[in-house]
Amino acid sequence: MFGPADVLDPPPRRVLVAGPSGSGKTTLAASIARVAGLRHTEIDALFHGPDWTELPGFAEDVDAFSSEDRWTTEWQYTGQLGPLLPSRADTVVWIDLPARVHMGRLVRRTLRRRLRRETLWNGNVEPPLHTVLTDPEHIIRWGWRGRRTVRDRVATVPAAYPHLRIVRLRSQRDVEAWLRTLTRS
């Protein structure tokens, strides 16, 4: 497992960013793409249709971009995609923030999106805030459960995908330090 000061050789070309909801996966994936000259595909934009439904052709769209030589995306939707992404990636960047930092980010983002009624993918908006108490799939509850899910998923990587390099980042400082190690190849 690599840390924030480790320079990867060869540089990453197909990168999965792992972390629970609200940890900063999309932001980091976009930053990696910008710094390393990769294409970023936001996987939520491919998945979410109107009323939070799965868009037809989701798996085919993921198959198409992940067949390319240079990309970065968020590692999620494993139930729909199975081993497709990790079998094609060369690097997993794991955002493993302390719970208070991760959950603080998720709650702030959820509140901001709901209060501003920000339009997300295909016209979707965050549900009313009170649904955090009634909906077991509410993003805040999902994000909390995701901490263990992601940890367990990353733990399987060495045995299931021995070709993958894992970079573990435990703070925003780690994220910024690791981004500085990247170069365009």
N, C-alpha and C positions, 0 to 999 in steps of 0.2 A: 504494500500500500504506500502511495506517495503522499507527500505533504505539500504545504504551500510554497516551500522554497525549491522544490524539485523541478528541474527542467526535464521535460519528456523528450527523449530522442528515440525514434523520430517524433517530430511534433504531431499532436493529434490532428486527425483529418475527419474522423466520424465520431462525434462526441454526444454522449447521453448525459444529461444533467439530472441527477436523482435528488429527491428531497420531498418532504411532505408539502401539501398545499400551503401556499403562503410563505414558503421559505426563501423564495427568490429565484426559482428555477428559470423562469422565462427571462427575467432580467439578466441572469448570469449567462444563459444560452445566447442571448443577443449580444452580450459583451464579448463572449468567446468568438462569436462569428465576426464581429467587427475587428477585434484585435488580430485574430489568426487568419482572416480572409476566407472564412467559411460561409456557407449559406445557412441561415437560421430559418427553420420552419416551426412556427408555434403550433404544437400538436392540438391544443384546445380549439384553435380556430378550424382545424380539420374535423374535429369530433362533434362540437356542439351545434346542433340545428335549432330551429325555433322551438320554444318551450322546453329547452334543455334536452332535446332528443338527439340520438346519434344520427349524424348525417349518413345518407346512403353513400357507399363508396369510400368510407373512412379507411378501411384496411388497404384498399387499392391505392388510395392517395399516399398513405404512409409507405407502402411498398415502392411506389414510384420515386419519392424523394430519397428514400434510404438506399435505393439502388445506385444513386449517384456516388461519386468519389469523395466529395467534401461537404459535410453538413454537421449541424448541431441541432438538437431538439431536447425536449423534456422527456424523461423516462416515466411514462405513466400509461394507463390503459393496457396493462399487461394481460388482463382477462380477455380483451378483444384481439390483442396482437401477438400474444404468446412470446416466443423467442425471436420474433422478427428483428426488432431493434438491437437487442444485445448481441445477436449473432453477427450483425453487420457492423457494429460500432468497433472502435479500437480503444476508446477511453470512456470511463464513467467518472464524472465529477460529482462527488457526493457532498451536498450541503448538509452538514450535521451540526446545526446550531443548538445552543442550549434551549430548553423548552420555553423559558421566559422570553427570549429574543424571538424565537420562531412564532409563538402564539401571539406575542405583542404585535408583530408584523401582520399576522393574519387578521387579527381583530381590527386593527387600524384600517387595513385595506378593505375589509368587508364593510365596516362602518362608512368609510369614505364613499365606496361604490354605491351603497344603499342610500345614504343621505343625499348624494348628488344624482342619484338614479342614473348612474353611468351605464350606457349601453355597452354590453359585452358582445359576444359572438352572436350573429344572426338575430339581433333585437332582444336578446336575453338581458335581464337585470337581476341583481341580487334580490332574494325574497325578503318579505318584511322581517324586521329584526326579531320579533317575538318567536319566529319559527325556529330559532336556535333551541328553544325549549321543547318544541313539539315534533320537529323533523329530525329523525336519527341520521339523515343524510345531509343535514345542513353543513355548509362548508367549514364552519368552525369546529363542529364535532368531527367531521371527516378529516380535517387537518390534524386534530389531536390523535385520532386513531392511526393516521398515516405515519406518525413518527415510528411506531413499531413496525408497521408494514414495510417501510422503506429500509429500516435497519435490517430486517430479516431478508429482504430481497438482495441487498448489497452483500450480506453474509454468504449468500449462495453463489456469488459471482466466481470466486476462484475455482470452485469445483465444476460449475456448469459452463463457464465461459473463460477458460484459462488464458485465452488470447487478450482479454480485456485488462487494461491498466486501470487501477482505481486511485483517484486523487480525493483525499478526504479533507474538507475545509470546515473548520469549526467556529469560524467567526467572520465578520465582515472584513476584518484586517487580513485574515487568511485568503479570502476571496480576492482582495485587491493585490496581495502579494503574488498569488499564483497567476493572476492575469498578466502581471509584469513579466512572467517567465515565458509567455507565449510570443511566438514570432510568426510572421507570414512565411509559409513555405511554398 
